[in-house]
């Protein structure tokens, strides 16, 4: 197991740096970002096909290639999320933040309210965390974990329509059509999920860049090097 939070908090009486985000977590993060980007672009093109091309349809396979890239990115997305879940059992405390949100703690909700004010320009006081702040943690749990499972189930349910009855996709995800028999409705929910994830990505990028510019700690650099660095040696916030 990695370094405990208690030990890190004792060390964090100075400005750091502290090794927080381990290599498997960082690899997953960037592969996850790449797969989501690819899925959003190809998913949008699948939902809103390109205009007609010149030439015979028999000699063109543009939409087929777009769908193929979409399916490959989906496989990367699934494998990455499974491996990320696996690492949560063997990594340090912060490797589990994506899956376990301490909603039973009062200071978690207090911290999240403060982060709302901070990112909404309603306070000048920034917090200081080793891992993710409460607002980022609950947003990642809802979008990357729960939202990821939703996209996997609806996406592979739609995929099973191409592989046919009795295929592995039909056996594992065909139950989605027992809940919603309409293929078009499932496709629409899958598309809405895409827009939710895209919205999260935009807000997430804003947050980490703002951390680098205005907060007491680094943002983007922490997920590149794994080290959390601070601009002061003030106290840590509860985590």
Steps between C-alpha positions, in 0.01 A plus 500: 500500500613859449571770752211559739311827514600555864869473407459733206320757717786492746745559216283775353603751766737627230435586138581157352532353247318177591451197277121458487388374157673173419610401150207260426255774599671752273515259206130425543415869522659589166375187321155573643518857372614380155227238475229747608621755243493235227159371609348848507628592153403172336174479697398843380576400140298180541203695641540778239644336188715694258353632174504280193834425335585496133530157342328166517377386842655157437848654498457702818515379859529829690226438756622145542846626594350755739298226670808277518703773672206558736490130592879485555489808725210342691709188565788717627252687722367176652838333551636820655211529746534133601875540559438824691256315727759225550767751598271652763564185707880519472581869467522769765209674671444744214464221243163422664359854482331423169290222652453593868352839582488578876149646497455395864747768615382849582830659398460346152179698437650812658800468272281445194296812576822698530622366164173612338570850633865485393433397141203737483717800598305550824807471724871574468606233747625185329522162668797266525457128434735209440266321261182624335282758667146391604327662201737335251472167679120482492493625140747230391307231685174605337642550150805278454379205708118497500478683169765272353300190599187653348680570172650150492162331554307709248785501249555126497124442497489692173808311382321170567246584232777464245656187648160330515296289742707263713824694454717595797374859483138382494554265794675763712308816407179389330317554831509874426219447245292333769502833683461711186382298198542791257839495330464867408431594863813313615697677227366835618591428864848399385530827310385701802763320707761611246401865543509465879854360484608773258362765736692342786822503296464872424435585867783269611752669270390839630544385860850357466628799301354735760673298772833559327437872463331608822498231772752393763589180310581370154233352273604364160857429611382268777349260246811517281772444760290352780632756748282746686676833551387792714569871499491530880560289810157568651271234650330231295125472460332181634501212251 
